[in-house]
Amino acid sequence: MSAMLEVKDLEVAYGKIKAVKGISFDVNEGEVVSLIGTNGAGKTTTLRTISGLLRPTSGSIRFKGKDITTVEAHDIVQLGLAHSPEGRRIFPRLTVEENLYLGAFARKDKGIDADLEAAYELFPILRERRAQPAGTFSGGEQQMLAMGRAMMSRPQLLMLDEPSMGLSPIMMKRIMTTVTTLQQQGTTILLVEQNAQAALKRATKGYVLEVGSIVLSGTGAELLSSDDVRKAYLGED
C-alpha cells in the first residue's frame, strides 16, 4: 500500500540559496510523523511547499496517489490536506467563530456546523469565547483556534508547524495531548516542532533535518534514544 504523503527528492530554493536539498520521506495513514531540527533547517519551507504556498525547484510530492507538486494551495486543501502555519496566522479582528468558519471556505457540504461543534468539543474555550475578537486571545488560545480552523476543512492529513512555540509548559502539554487525540480520531499528522522530546514522544516515526537535508530517521523511540539526537536536541551530554 502506498503512503498517504510521499515526498521525493524535494529541492526548494530562495533565489540562489537552497533551503531544502533533495529530501525524501513519507507519511502513512494514521501516523504522527515529526520533522525536527534547529532554526533554518528547512522544516517550515518543507511544509509550505507541500501545501502549495511555495514551488519546488525539483522533486515531487504525491498525496493519496495524486501528484500535487504544482497544484494550487486552495485545491490541495480540498483534496484533504490542511496546514496550521507557524505563528498561528489567525485573523485578529474577526471573532473566534468567524475564524473557524474561514477554515471551511472551500467546502460546500452540509457537515460544516457539525465540524464546528467538533472543534468546540476539542477546545471548549473556543465555544465559551466564540463571539470574542480572536486578537484578544493568549498565544495558547490562538494556537487552539489555529488548529480548530485547520480541522474545519475536514483534513485527512493535518500539518502542524511549531504548535508549541512560545507557549507555557502547561499549554504546550495540552496542545501536544490534542495531537494525540486527533490521531486517535483518525487524522494523520505531520508535525514540525523544535521541542524534540515532545514531538518524538508522540511520533510513529521522525526525521531530523539539518541545513536542508535529512541526516537521521527512525521511529520516535529510536530517535529519542539516539545519542546524537539527545546531545543536539535534548540538551543532554
Buried (B, 14 or more C-beta within 10 A) or exposed (E): EEBBBBBBEBBBBEEEEBBBBBBBBBBBBEBBBBBBBBEEBBBBBBBBBBBBBBEBEEBBBBBBEEEBBEBEBEEBBEBBBBBBBBBBEBBEEBBBBBBBBBBBEBBEEEEBEEBBEBBBEBBEBBBEBBEBBBEEBEBBBBBBBBBBBBBBBBBBBBBBBBBBBBBEEEBBEBBBEBBEEBBEEEBBBBBBBBBBBBBBBBBBBBBBBBBBBBEBBBEBBBBBEBEEBBEBBBEEE
